[in-house]
Amino acid sequence: MENTCRIMVIDDEFIMRQGIRFMMRWEEEGYEIAGEASNGKEALALIPQINPHIILCDIAMPVMNGLDFIKIVNREYPDIKIVVLSSYDNFEYVREALVNGAVDYVLKPTLNPEELLKILSRTAEKIPGLQLGRKKSSSIEKKMEDFFTEGKGSGKDFRDTFPYSCFRLFVLPLSYRNQSGVVVSPVLYEKTEAFLKKLGCCRYLKFLYRQETMCVVLNYGRKDEDEITEALENFLEEASLLSDRVLGILGERHIHLEELRQEFRRPGFLEHDAFYNKGIHLYKELNLYSEKQPMGKFDFRKFTSAIAVRKYSEAMALFSEYIYKAVKNQMQEFKLKNQTKNLLYNIVGSSEEHVEELEDLRREYFRKMEEASYCDDFLKVYEEMLGKLGRILDNTGENLYLGKMLDYIQQHSAEDLNLQELAEEFNFSYSYLSAYFNQHVSEGFSEYLNNIRIQKACELLVKSRMSISQISSAVGYADQSYFCRVFKRITGKTPSTYRRENW
């Protein structure tokens, strides 16, 4: 039985392959990056030598693209599991990749070490004869990681390592991309290590948290604090040339490691995002713990109900209230953008008018939202998008939806139809539809239905030889006497009289 899972990485971008290689400590998790290739053709030649268990494969590559590669591997090497990594969120790519043998599909913008590890673990479980052998390190850095993340040990365990009186925690997320979308984490990791080694006025230990955030415990004398802070600021200013979104977090000064651990575990310490801190590269403790107000759940039912009856201004008001509250609460960038795109998709997908114009708008602003590096830029894009969307939807009236309901009643009038069934058919609450119907149809639902049935009964009385009882049943009344009373109330005549006068 094998205990190491061999992984092959296929991507035409060298920096992406390097980013995956340095993304985590693979051996400790039971994996090995056994080989790399820049396109499908090159990878096919390497497979017999590497014999990978899992292949991480891009789609858009020169020479041989990912989709063609997946088809060939699925046919010739059916035991190899393929996980697709792509920058494209097109459903057709997803569908075709999965149909042709890929076991999972991950968008590169969403990729992080923790998520990748989960996907690989799920995939490895499907490989017969493979039992991952995770290696545990006994190094001092591993002890430090366990001290912070699992609460093991005490500060006394590091007495020989840390001779000075002051401690501060420096945290640096590594999963950044530059303006071209290239992952810079491996380069940033190496530069940070080089910087720390040259920082002569202190001792340090570092560990990776969730495989994507470097956490550094700094130990120094009080007199050296300003020098260390200045050195960090200068380093991060230089690191911002890799990506202007680089943001390091520097915690408070403490004299006990246990206090540092409490700070590490305090809600919000690791959540500060460059998205909300334009121009800042070292975030100091002074502003770290502003209280966030509870967001509450978005009223999606109210939102979709407003869309359903073409009350777009109401839907967009709900939309905007939620997005601005999310920004004020500093919702994670990825989640904020996804929520915005999801709500926009619901509005755009509901309209049967201006379909092309709305689809063009969706594509344009999905792209612009992704390109917005900072919150201010995102809000400008959002407000611009909302203005255009409002102008398009102003030309889409509620009468279209009312017409659909009235057509449905016409087609099903002979059935045991009631307002509750209509509400379920059109995805409304009973009370909302009752109020809506009374607002748009002067006689109300029951009387409107009676008018349709009696109109059809009049046609049958004149054009057919059916009996009164048969006509009553045909138009939707189980009780003939009730049918006759309704008929006379609406027409002023009994069914027999109406037939005699019009036959």
C-alpha positions, 0 to 999 in steps of 0.5 A, a space after each residue: 500500500 502506497 502512503 505518498 500521493 504523487 501530484 503532477 502540475 500542468 500549467 503554461 504559466 511558470 509562476 503558477 506552477 511554482 506557486 502551487 509547488 511552494 503553496 504548502 509543505 506537501 510532504 507533511 500532508 502525504 503528497 509529493 509534487 512529482 513533476 510539472 509540464 507547460 501543456 498537455 502534449 508535454 504532460 502526456 510524454 511525462 506521465 509514464 515516467 512520473 506515474 502520478 496519482 493526481 493531475 492538477 491541470 489548467 484548461 487554456 494552454 498552447 499546443 494541447 489544451 486541457 480539455 483535449 488532454 483530459 479526454 486522452 488521459 481518461 481513455 488511456 490512464 483511467 486510474 489517474 484523477 484530474 482536478 482542473 484549475 482554470 481562470 474561466 467560470 464558463 459553465 460549458 468549460 465546467 460541464 465538458 471537463 467533468 463529462 470527460 473525466 475530471 473529478 473536480 473543477 476549481 477557479 484559480 481566483 478562489 484557490 488557496 492552500 486550505 481549499 486545495 488540500 480539502 480537494 486533494 484529500 477528497 480525491 485521494 480517498 478515491 484512489 485504491 491502495 493509497 493511504 496518505 502518510 502525513 509526516 509530523 515535524 518535531 522542530 521548534 517551529 512546529 512546536 510554536 505552531 502547535 502552541 498557537 493553533 492547538 494550545 499545546 505547551 506553554 511559553 516556558 518551552 521557548 525560554 532557550 529560544 527567546 532571550 529578550 523581554 518583548 514579543 510581537 506577532 507579525 502576520 503576512 498573508 502570502 496568497 497575492 497576485 500581481 496586476 497581471 494575475 500572477 501568483 507571487 506567494 513563492 517569491 514573497 515567502 522567499 523574500 520574507 525569509 531573507 528579510 527575517 534572517 537579516 533582522 539582527 536586532 531580534 530573534 524569531 520563529 515562524 510558521 504557516 497558518 492554514 498553509 497561506 499565512 506566514 505568522 512570525 513571533 518576534 522577540 526583542 529588547 524594548 530599545 529595539 522596537 522602533 528599529 524593528 517597526 521601521 525595518 518591517 515598514 521598509 520591507 513591506 514597501 519593497 514587497 509591494 512592488 510584487 503586488 500593491 495589495 501586500 498587507 502585513 499585520 503587526 500586533 501589540 507588544 507583550 511580555 508573555 507568549 501566552 498573551 501573544 497566543 490570546 491575541 492570535 486567537 482574538 476574532 478579527 486579528 487575521 481577517 484584515 484585508 488589503 481590499 479595505 486598506 488601500 495604500 497601507 502595507 503595515 497594519 499596526 495594532 492601534 486600529 485592529 479591533 474595531 467592533 463589527 456589527 452583526 450582518 444578519 441574513 439577506 432576505 433572499 425570499 423578499 428579493 426574489 419575490 420583488 424580482 418575480 413581479 418586476 418590482 426591480 427598484 424594490 429588489 435593487 434597494 434590498 440589494 444595495 442595502 445589503 452590499 453597503 452593509 457588507 462593505 461597512 462590515 468589511 466582508 471578505 473580498 471574495 465573498 462580497 464579490 460573489 454575493 454581488 455577482 449572485 444577486 446581479 445574476 438573479 436580476 438579469 436572469 429573470 427578465 425576458 426582455 432586453 436579454 442581450 443587453 442585460 447579458 452584455 451588462 452581466 459579463 462586463 460587470 462581472 469582469 470589472 468587479 473581479 478587476 477591482 483591487 480595492 473597496 473604493 474601486 469596487 463601489 464605483 463599479 457597483 454604482 455604475 453597474 446599478 445605474 445602467 441596470 436601472 435604466 434598462 429595467 425601467 423599460 420592463 413593465 410589471 404587466 408582462 408578469 401579470 399577463 403570464 398569470 392571467 394566461 395561466 388562469 385562462 388555460 386552467 380555469 376548468 380545473 379546481 383552481 384557487 389562489 393558493 395554487 396560483 401562489 405556489 405556481 408563481 412562487 409567491 406567498 398567498 397574502 402577497 399574491 392576493 394583495 397584488 391581484 386585487 391591485 391589478 385586477 379590479 374584480 379580484 381573483 374569484 370573480 375574475 375566474 368566474 367571469 372566465 368560466 361563464 364566458 366559456 359556458 356562454 360559448 358552449 351553450 351557443 355552439 354545442 349540444 352539451 347539457 347544462 350539467 355537462 357544461 357546468 362540469 366542463 367549465 369548472 363547476 362541480 355543483 350545477 345549481 351553484 353554476 346556474 346562480 353564478 351564471 344568472 348573476 353575471 349575465 342576468 339570465 339563466 343558462 336555459 334562457 341564454 341558450 334559447 335566445 342565442 341558439 
